[in-house]
Every structure is written in C-alpha cells, then in structure tokens.
Amino acid sequence: MAIHFRQGDVLAAKSEKSPDSDTLSGSDSRATATRIIAQVIFNRHSLDRTYSQIINNLPTTGSEPDRRLIQELAYGTVRWWTTLESITSNLLEQPLKRKNQDLAALIALGLYQLIHTDIPHHAAVSETVGAAPLIGKQWARGLVNAVLRRFIKERSSLDKIERSLSVKTAHPEWLITALNQAWPQYWRAIIDANNCRPLLTLRVNTQKTSREEYLCTLSSSSIQAVAITDCPSAIQLVSRHPVTSLPGFIEGVVSVQDCSAQLASLALSARPGMRVLDACAAPGGKTTHLLELCPELDELVALDIDPKRAGRIDESLKRLGLDAKVVIGDGIDTDKWWDGRLFDRILIDAPCSGTGVIAKHPDIRHLRRPSDISQLAAKQRLLLNALWPLLTENGYLLYTTCSVLPQENTLQIESFLNEHPDAFHRLPNTALQSGDRSIGLVQPYGYQRLQGVHHGDGFFYAGLAKK
Ligand SMILES: C[S@@+](CC[C@H](N)C(=O)[O-])C[C@H]1O[C@@H](n2cnc3c(N)ncnc32)[C@H](O)[C@@H]1O
C-alpha cells in the first residue's frame, strides 16, 4: 500500500539544508532513519526506544514534518525489511561486507520510498544518495544511486521473481507457521493487517465529554475522524495529526489507546467502592481508563516492575487529573509490596509476545524468537499464580494479553483452571456484546480479537471468578 504524503511531508524534495535551523534536509532525515533501522535490524534494539533516543539527541531538533518523515521511513522500512533485503540482494553484484551493513539499511530505505510511498522517484533517489556521506559512506554514493536506479528500470522483471512466503509477506517463517496453526481461517488477514500502517485511535474521557461532542470538536478543527462501533469511547483518526495538538489533549479530554485495549478496562466491570489492582500497569493506559470509567473506586493500585515505565503512569494520571497508588514492584514477588488487603478486582495485562500489535511495533517480527513464547507463557503463569491469592472471595480477575498465540492465552487459562479448584471461568462483561457485536471470537477460555478480523489490535481477554 502506497503512503500518500501531503505537500508538507515531502521534505524529500529538498536538497539544500533549510535556512531555518530547526529544519532538517531531506538527506539528514534519511540518514537519521537509516541509523534507527540499522540499530533495530543489526543490533536488535527496540524500534520505539531507538527512535526516541535518536530523535531526542539530534543536534538539530527538526520540525514536526521532519520527525514524521523519519518515523514513516524508519517504521516502514523495518516493517518491510525482509522483502526489501531480498530485492537488494537481487540488485547488488556482490553482497555488502559486514562493516557496510548500514548501507544495506540505506538502500532498503531507498527501496521503501520507491515501493511504498508517493515521494517522487527523483527526490527519493537523490535524497537517499545524499544521505550516504552523512552516515560516513561518501564512497558509496555511486553504488546507492546505481542500485536504486536499476530498481526503477527493472522493477517489472524483479516483481516476477518467485519469492518465499516469508519474503513476500515480510514475516519470519516461524511466525507464519504459528499464525497458520492457530488461525487457519484468519492467518492471512492477520499478516495483511500487520503490514498496514496503523491509524491513531483515541479514547474519549467520558468524565469530560461525550464521544459525539468530541467528534464535533474534531470536525470543527477540520480533523477527520470516525467513531469505532465496537467500543463506546473509541474514535479513529482518519488522517495523521500530532497527538499533543489535538483539541483538549493537554487538558485530558482524550488519550491515545487502541480500541481493543479500551475493551479490557470495560470488561473488568469495576464498581464504586471496590479495591482494584492493575498488576502490570505501565504506561498506565488501562489504569487511567479504569478511573475514568469509575472514579468512585475505593482505591486503585497500579503496579509495575519497571520504574522508568511506572513514571509514565504518574505523567498520565497528572494530565488526566486522576489519582491512583503507583507501586514499583514485582507481581510475582507479592511479599515485597502487598499490604495484605485483598482486591475485589485484579487486572493482569500480562507481558506477552505482542503478536497482536505488530502493525504498531513492526520490530516485533524481527526481535521475537520462537523460544520467547514459552518463556513468556512461564512468566504469565507465575504472575497468575502469585496474584490469585490477592483476590477476595467472589472477586474477579481479568487476564489480558496483546498476543494472538493460544499458548499465552486460552491454553494458559485452561492450565490455570486445572490447577486452581477455587477458580471458575466467567466470560467478561456481557454488556459489551449485543447482537452481532462481540468483544472477539469465543475461545474455549476467554475471547480473542484478531487484527485484520476485528477492529484494532489483536487482544485476548479471559475472566476468572473466585468461588
Ligand atoms: C502489556 S504491558 C502493560 C500495559 C498497560 N497495562 C497499559 O494499558 O498501559 C506489560 C507491563 O508489565 C510489566 N511487567 C512485566 N513483568 C512484571 C512483573 N513481574 N510484575 C509487574 N509488572 C511487570 C512491564 O513492565 C510492562 O509495563
């Protein structure tokens, strides 16, 4: 799918450094994106973290369109890396040496622009060539130029080359196999959704406004958006817009949250006076949603093991004017932080493979290994076992993941139930489902949302009630 850049986005066409010192040249942007891609692909660093670190340390901050262009090129190239790398190998006379891996990233970034964006070819080529000296490879200008021009000339014959499913879909073999086994009917739709560029979804703070009112506010600011019918507070932006300049964002009228994640807090059904534990809470998307849905809770404890991420819970609470007890601690080691008072509701939004959020985090397909799945499932099991005793009699625990793999989901809950006779499976909040609207596919235990089949991210929800 080609990305349509608006006029302001086509910094690509600029070859001179702008006199405005806050603006990057087209080649600067490409060199920056190349550094990000190389860190992710060759050093296995997280894309989100690398992007933030590199952007925050640029000598010239760059304008909003610069940052958007860098993000688009870095995330898009990482998304299609396997395909772009295969095309690159067809175009090079001989493979690049290991010390020139960053050139492979630069060439892939050039190909990404030619295949997946509307950036004019001449600008894509010249700005990419111009980035070679900026990554310390002045000598490679001719090579990059020749490879990209050859692609333009020979594209139709390159398109005819038979490529493996892994190369065609830009997914690793093991993941295709796992998705195919789990979802024989839907695996292709899941893969196609993983390769789409995600749109921003907002959660309207219904304590401050209604979804209809906020849609009107957006419309009067000429921001195109639609309501997502599956979820009462969710709005999808149709065009790109910087989050912080959305009307009312700073004042806490809206937050960014996928609709599948929004359904989790609704499914917990917390009510006034209840004590609630959000056990894997950072960065606080569900913590703040739970408080927006039910401000009269007795207490909401937001626990996370990662102090840096936990800091983001405080930031969100502050922006939204909400209050929770943020605790840094290990959900598996409850002796270290639990005060001995039981909880009426527990949400375990467990660390997982993230196989439901690959569209937003395209690096997941490169960074995950098949062996991670059983390791993650073991950790999820420990969390469930450790937190279950903290739930009051008749209490309700909701286990969620943004995974689409049964080992982390329905099979996890099945084995938990086999080992805990005081637990029974209860489907989450049935008010979320009416007529043909459902939270997801009904599983032996829990519900599964699948990207490409349902709206938003792939997500799993299972409710466990205590006898
Ligand atoms: C899927 S994310 C949670 C997202 C969050 N619920 C939200 O809606 O914004 C999983 C979180 O679990 C945390 N985590 C991982 N292991 C943990 C543990 N043993 N105890 C507590 N938190 C843990 C991670 O630091 C991460 O922030």
The ligand as an ORCA input file, in Angstrom:
! r2SCAN-3c Opt
* xyz 0 1
  C       1.432     -5.074     28.271
  S       2.358     -4.009     29.251
  C       1.109     -3.221     30.215
  C       0.358     -2.117     29.526
  C      -0.543     -1.358     30.492
  N      -1.461     -2.234     31.175
  C      -1.332     -0.272     29.792
  O      -2.508     -0.460     29.500
  O      -0.776      0.818     29.561
  C       3.042     -5.119     30.421
  C       3.711     -4.447     31.609
  O       4.043     -5.472     32.541
  C       5.171     -5.043     33.259
  N       5.728     -6.229     33.950
  C       6.471     -7.221     33.420
  N       6.758     -8.133     34.357
  C       6.178     -7.704     35.506
  C       6.131     -8.215     36.820
  N       6.741     -9.353     37.153
  N       5.452     -7.517     37.756
  C       4.841     -6.351     37.432
  N       4.866     -5.820     36.200
  C       5.515     -6.489     35.249
  C       6.055     -4.428     32.191
  O       6.999     -3.542     32.764
  C       5.014     -3.725     31.308
  O       4.912     -2.384     31.664
*
